[in-house]
């Protein structure tokens, strides 16, 4: 029984989604034990993490998705090493799965349905969870009438999902813990769609790139807080007040309160301190320069970028960037970072989401629009090279369609060159040139008596097999076919 999961009229998700942003832990977990929550919060506490992860998430979510009728495998081979070629599949533009993916989470407001999560928002928040915790979950919404097919998809926080293995250590389902920490909703495997980066120690868990550098992220946070406290504490290096006698509790508390009221805070910096008899100020020998926080924080940024595999140019670091390596950075980002993430989501949609639609989900497959980096110079050079290769192959005697397939171009019709000379009527015989020189054309079906004498006809017949005459006849025949003259 799914407590609170189905209601007759519900304007919420399939599980309790709310929460005031407080620390919501699973039962039995104390603060600091919920690693997933710590990883999620790193997104909001570190600028390098936020900029890199948000770029990966938004770029992954920005790609459009299409549904295709699956193409049977016929053994055809593409001969180029990198050309994707034209897509021969048939696109499906109307399908229940496509409607759910484009509008995964809808709210009913005054009889009007508005999206709470649209397709891009669904993938963006899910990819943020993937980079932070290594896993992302969608809870399937089947509506109040328990529809047999999904009606919506709701992303949930990974720290609130707990896998439940059965006796054979096979996944029996999930338990979702509500934001209040008290309500626990059991979910079947068919109620949850999940994606993950594999965790070598936990087959039901996930390991994201941020988890591998969590210690460095915390060190960067400590360095930032140290700098902040430096200014809070009068922007002066710390030190020790040394007394010549042991102070009782009342004397100690009185001195501490008086010192805080007089010298704590930036607004009270550089005030003259008055110490009573027997007390001396011993300054701290370490200064802000000795800590070298600029180098420390720069090293932390490089470590985080390394964990995510991000090129410097993609996050706005342009000390040593030119057009060549900037273009290379974009291509690496597209092919090595975004494309593998899209392939992972493609597998999730085709292996977990489409089977929920029964027979309607068979024979079709989701695919994404490949994230191509715009490079007009490279496109023009590629087209020129392909067309030159086709010309060489066709000139060598190969079939034009086969030549186009080899170089990755679509089949193209060959247009015959039309002559500008008008079509000639049947039985037409040209007149002999002035002065009697040259040969006349052969007579038509009526014989040599139509505009030419016997001698002219014999002279013309002697030249029927000449290359010039044959070329003229071919041009006339081509023109007649174009003009519709038979």
KAVENQUI-V531002 format. One record per run of one state. SS is the DSSP state (~ for helix, > for strand, _ for the rest). FROM is the first residue (numbers start at 1). LEN is the number of residues. If there is no record, write none. Layout:
ss:SS from:FROM len:LEN
ss:SS from:FROM len:LEN
This chain:
ss:_ from:1 len:34
ss:~ from:35 len:11
ss:_ from:46 len:1
ss:~ from:47 len:16
ss:_ from:63 len:2
ss:> from:65 len:5
ss:_ from:70 len:20
ss:> from:90 len:3
ss:_ from:93 len:3
ss:~ from:96 len:7
ss:_ from:103 len:2
ss:> from:105 len:5
ss:_ from:110 len:2
ss:> from:112 len:6
ss:_ from:118 len:1
ss:~ from:119 len:15
ss:_ from:134 len:1
ss:> from:135 len:7
ss:_ from:142 len:10
ss:> from:152 len:5
ss:_ from:157 len:1
ss:~ from:158 len:3
ss:> from:161 len:5
ss:_ from:166 len:5
ss:> from:171 len:7
ss:_ from:178 len:6
ss:> from:184 len:4
ss:_ from:188 len:1
ss:~ from:189 len:3
ss:> from:192 len:5
ss:_ from:197 len:2
ss:> from:199 len:1
ss:_ from:200 len:2
ss:> from:202 len:1
ss:_ from:203 len:6
ss:~ from:209 len:24
ss:_ from:233 len:6
ss:> from:239 len:5
ss:_ from:244 len:5
ss:~ from:249 len:15
ss:_ from:264 len:2
ss:~ from:266 len:3
ss:_ from:269 len:10
ss:> from:279 len:5
ss:_ from:284 len:4
ss:~ from:288 len:4
ss:_ from:292 len:1
ss:~ from:293 len:16
ss:_ from:309 len:3
ss:~ from:312 len:4
ss:_ from:316 len:7
ss:~ from:323 len:39
ss:_ from:362 len:2
ss:> from:364 len:5
ss:_ from:369 len:7
ss:~ from:376 len:20
ss:_ from:396 len:4
ss:~ from:400 len:8
ss:_ from:408 len:26
ss:~ from:434 len:3
ss:_ from:437 len:17
ss:~ from:454 len:9
ss:_ from:463 len:4
ss:~ from:467 len:17
ss:_ from:484 len:3
